[in-house]
Amino acid sequence: MDMKMAKVGKSLKVRKKKSVQRSRIKARRWPSLFYKMP
């Protein structure tokens, strides 16, 4: 799980920059689910 989370964290950082606007819209509807999803 640790290795998986590390890979996800790296990809999330890169994807976050590109999908910041989309993330904000999703965060409004699913604030806890969006960030808690593995």
Phi and psi in radians as a Rosetta constraint file:
Dihedral C 1 N 2 CA 2 C 2 CIRCULARHARMONIC -1.081 0.35
Dihedral N 2 CA 2 C 2 N 3 CIRCULARHARMONIC -0.803 0.35
Dihedral C 2 N 3 CA 3 C 3 CIRCULARHARMONIC -1.097 0.35
Dihedral N 3 CA 3 C 3 N 4 CIRCULARHARMONIC -0.693 0.35
Dihedral C 3 N 4 CA 4 C 4 CIRCULARHARMONIC -1.118 0.35
Dihedral N 4 CA 4 C 4 N 5 CIRCULARHARMONIC -0.807 0.35
Dihedral C 4 N 5 CA 5 C 5 CIRCULARHARMONIC -1.079 0.35
Dihedral N 5 CA 5 C 5 N 6 CIRCULARHARMONIC -0.665 0.35
Dihedral C 5 N 6 CA 6 C 6 CIRCULARHARMONIC -1.088 0.35
Dihedral N 6 CA 6 C 6 N 7 CIRCULARHARMONIC -0.789 0.35
Dihedral C 6 N 7 CA 7 C 7 CIRCULARHARMONIC -1.122 0.35
Dihedral N 7 CA 7 C 7 N 8 CIRCULARHARMONIC -0.746 0.35
Dihedral C 7 N 8 CA 8 C 8 CIRCULARHARMONIC -1.112 0.35
Dihedral N 8 CA 8 C 8 N 9 CIRCULARHARMONIC -0.714 0.35
Dihedral C 8 N 9 CA 9 C 9 CIRCULARHARMONIC -1.065 0.35
Dihedral N 9 CA 9 C 9 N 10 CIRCULARHARMONIC -0.758 0.35
Dihedral C 9 N 10 CA 10 C 10 CIRCULARHARMONIC -1.116 0.35
Dihedral N 10 CA 10 C 10 N 11 CIRCULARHARMONIC -0.797 0.35
Dihedral C 10 N 11 CA 11 C 11 CIRCULARHARMONIC -1.192 0.35
Dihedral N 11 CA 11 C 11 N 12 CIRCULARHARMONIC -0.617 0.35
Dihedral C 11 N 12 CA 12 C 12 CIRCULARHARMONIC -1.118 0.35
Dihedral N 12 CA 12 C 12 N 13 CIRCULARHARMONIC -0.727 0.35
Dihedral C 12 N 13 CA 13 C 13 CIRCULARHARMONIC -1.053 0.35
Dihedral N 13 CA 13 C 13 N 14 CIRCULARHARMONIC -0.736 0.35
Dihedral C 13 N 14 CA 14 C 14 CIRCULARHARMONIC -1.251 0.35
Dihedral N 14 CA 14 C 14 N 15 CIRCULARHARMONIC -0.729 0.35
Dihedral C 14 N 15 CA 15 C 15 CIRCULARHARMONIC -1.247 0.35
Dihedral N 15 CA 15 C 15 N 16 CIRCULARHARMONIC -0.575 0.35
Dihedral C 15 N 16 CA 16 C 16 CIRCULARHARMONIC -1.010 0.35
Dihedral N 16 CA 16 C 16 N 17 CIRCULARHARMONIC -0.740 0.35
Dihedral C 16 N 17 CA 17 C 17 CIRCULARHARMONIC -1.077 0.35
Dihedral N 17 CA 17 C 17 N 18 CIRCULARHARMONIC -0.683 0.35
Dihedral C 17 N 18 CA 18 C 18 CIRCULARHARMONIC -1.388 0.35
Dihedral N 18 CA 18 C 18 N 19 CIRCULARHARMONIC -0.651 0.35
Dihedral C 18 N 19 CA 19 C 19 CIRCULARHARMONIC -1.901 0.35
Dihedral N 19 CA 19 C 19 N 20 CIRCULARHARMONIC 0.698 0.35
Dihedral C 19 N 20 CA 20 C 20 CIRCULARHARMONIC -1.179 0.35
Dihedral N 20 CA 20 C 20 N 21 CIRCULARHARMONIC -0.782 0.35
Dihedral C 20 N 21 CA 21 C 21 CIRCULARHARMONIC -1.106 0.35
Dihedral N 21 CA 21 C 21 N 22 CIRCULARHARMONIC -0.781 0.35
Dihedral C 21 N 22 CA 22 C 22 CIRCULARHARMONIC -1.152 0.35
Dihedral N 22 CA 22 C 22 N 23 CIRCULARHARMONIC -0.661 0.35
Dihedral C 22 N 23 CA 23 C 23 CIRCULARHARMONIC -1.099 0.35
Dihedral N 23 CA 23 C 23 N 24 CIRCULARHARMONIC -0.699 0.35
Dihedral C 23 N 24 CA 24 C 24 CIRCULARHARMONIC -1.088 0.35
Dihedral N 24 CA 24 C 24 N 25 CIRCULARHARMONIC -0.742 0.35
Dihedral C 24 N 25 CA 25 C 25 CIRCULARHARMONIC -1.132 0.35
Dihedral N 25 CA 25 C 25 N 26 CIRCULARHARMONIC -0.730 0.35
Dihedral C 25 N 26 CA 26 C 26 CIRCULARHARMONIC -1.221 0.35
Dihedral N 26 CA 26 C 26 N 27 CIRCULARHARMONIC -0.646 0.35
Dihedral C 26 N 27 CA 27 C 27 CIRCULARHARMONIC -1.074 0.35
Dihedral N 27 CA 27 C 27 N 28 CIRCULARHARMONIC -0.540 0.35
Dihedral C 27 N 28 CA 28 C 28 CIRCULARHARMONIC -1.169 0.35
Dihedral N 28 CA 28 C 28 N 29 CIRCULARHARMONIC -0.708 0.35
Dihedral C 28 N 29 CA 29 C 29 CIRCULARHARMONIC -1.439 0.35
Dihedral N 29 CA 29 C 29 N 30 CIRCULARHARMONIC -0.804 0.35
Dihedral C 29 N 30 CA 30 C 30 CIRCULARHARMONIC -2.174 0.35
Dihedral N 30 CA 30 C 30 N 31 CIRCULARHARMONIC 1.323 0.35
Dihedral C 30 N 31 CA 31 C 31 CIRCULARHARMONIC -1.173 0.35
Dihedral N 31 CA 31 C 31 N 32 CIRCULARHARMONIC -0.838 0.35
Dihedral C 31 N 32 CA 32 C 32 CIRCULARHARMONIC -1.404 0.35
Dihedral N 32 CA 32 C 32 N 33 CIRCULARHARMONIC -0.735 0.35
Dihedral C 32 N 33 CA 33 C 33 CIRCULARHARMONIC -1.118 0.35
Dihedral N 33 CA 33 C 33 N 34 CIRCULARHARMONIC -0.751 0.35
Dihedral C 33 N 34 CA 34 C 34 CIRCULARHARMONIC -1.057 0.35
Dihedral N 34 CA 34 C 34 N 35 CIRCULARHARMONIC -0.725 0.35
Dihedral C 34 N 35 CA 35 C 35 CIRCULARHARMONIC -1.491 0.35
Dihedral N 35 CA 35 C 35 N 36 CIRCULARHARMONIC -0.445 0.35
Dihedral C 35 N 36 CA 36 C 36 CIRCULARHARMONIC -1.474 0.35
Dihedral N 36 CA 36 C 36 N 37 CIRCULARHARMONIC -0.302 0.35
Dihedral C 36 N 37 CA 37 C 37 CIRCULARHARMONIC -1.072 0.35
Dihedral N 37 CA 37 C 37 N 38 CIRCULARHARMONIC 2.260 0.35
